[in-house]
Amino acid sequence: MCSSDLVVLLILIPCLLNLVNPTRPSLHCSGSEVVEPDFSHKHRRDTVSTSLLLSVTFLGPALQFLLVEYFGRGTAAAAKEPAIWSQSRTRARQTWALARAAAAVYVHYFVGFVFTVAVMEIGKTTLNYPRPHFVDTCKPTFPPSACVLGWVDVYQCASAQPQIVNGSVAVTAVSRWRLVDAHKSFPSGHAAIGTYTALFMIGYQHQHRAMGRLWLRLGHFVALYVVHAAWLTWGLFCGYSRIMDYRHHGIDVVAGNLVGVAGALFAAYVMRREAAAVATAGAQLGEAGGGSGGGGASSNGDLKRSSGGGLHRKLSAQTSTMTQMSDISEDDELYQV
């Protein structure tokens, strides 16, 4: 992860903790009552909780990256050059190489995830749009004089204070985090993250030709498209459930889906750009090694074996993880030892 990603994360932390934009939205009113049917639904329990969403988002792709690299890169390399693969590499080194390849893909996935969350939080923090259950969560109270021209800007949330009945707490106070979160509806974070994960995984699996070997081992190539459908269903369900739970409006979910699409395109762009850069560097290295001749051939050959060979192997390893979603030919770059 580069320094710019860390800066983005540091900026996002206050937004994710709801420390930014504590102001409350204006509401339609009549006398001392709020007249907002769209914001007056009852708060329900989340069908897809945040913990479940993040678990699937982080653990699901990690497992599939490991499977793809093992059944794709590892088995293909062993089949192409079995002597070199078995003799020059111990099992521990093989496992470490495949784990590094999967980790490199995961880093790109995480970069796209950070981009998606950043765009999502910018929208939530700046637009300050109430959730469908805002009135039920806040329970606004204000005098009739505060209702001016059918709008009220200054009010208090009665739910912020505990309700005391007969000297005991009947209803606990709603936390500040929940009150701020109640007016951060647009766009839907669940829809954005679910859509991003689904599209990234579908693109990664479809572009990785080794996935064919993986699913053929499991029994049938159709299984690949079953997994595609599963990820797509997960992405859509994350957004649809938010509407059913009265946690988001329909427009919030649509906007969240678009943010997820943008995040997947951004991740693909980053991977393609880095793959092109590595391919260019490898071509330049090859030209530098092959352009030497005459009396310096022996020394140049030693230099290539000592330094160039190591750099070439490094570039090949990087290329094998960066070209999963690009049009660059994979076979020669993924499986060189």
C-alpha positions, 0 to 999 in steps of 0.5 A: 500500500502506498503513502497516498492510500494511507492518507486516504485512510486517515481522512476516512477514519473521522468520517467512518466514526461519524465525527464529521458533519454533525449538523442535522438536516432540515425537516418539514413541519406543522406546528410542533410536529414533523411531517416527513412520511419518507423519514418516519419509518420504524427502525428495523434490525439489519438483515445484512449486518455490517459485521457480516458484510465486512466478513464476506468482503474481506474473507471471501475474496482472500480464500478465492485468490488463494484457490485460484493461484494454487490451482492456476499458477501452481499447477500450471507451472508444475505441469510446464516445467515439472523438473524445475518446479519440483527440484529447485523449489521446496514445498515451503517456497512454493507455498510462499510464492503462491501466497505472495501472488495471492496477496499481491492481487488482494492489495489491488482489491483493497485499493479498489475497496478504499476508493469505493469507501472514500467516494461513498463517505464523501457523499454521505458526509456532504449530502447529509440526507436522512435515512427512512428511520431518521424521525423514529431514531431522533424523535425531534422536539421543538416549539411551534415557533421554530417551524418557519414556513413549514420548515424547522432547522433547529430541534433537539433529538429527544432520544439522545436523553434516557427516558426515566420512569418511576426513578428508573431508566425505561429507555436508554439514550441513543448514542451520538454515533447512531444519531449522526448515522441516521442522516447519512443515507446517500449513497448506500454503503452496503450497496456500494461495497457489495457491488464492488466485491461482486464485480471485482470477483466476477472480473477476476475469475472470468479473466483468469484462464486458470479458473477453468482448470480449477472448476474442471477439477471440481467437476464441471466448468458450469460451477464457475458461472454458478460462483459468478451468479452467487457473487452477483446475487450477494451484491444485489441482495446487500442493496435490496435488503437495505430498502426492505429494512428501511435503512435506505431509500431506493435512490440511495441503493442505485447510487451505491451500485454506481459507486461500486461499479466505479470502484471496480473500474478503478481497480481494473485500471490500476491493475492494467496500468501496473501490468503495462509498466512491469511489461515495459520494464521487462522488455527494456531489461531484455533489450539491455541484456540482448544488446551486448556483444563482442568481448563483453559478452561473457561479462554481460552474461554474468551480469544478467545471471547475477542481477538481471536474472533476479530482476527478471524473476521479480518482474515475472512474479509481479506480472503474474499477479497484475494481469488477472483483469487485463488483456495481456497474454498470461501464459508466458508471464505467469508461469516463468520460474 
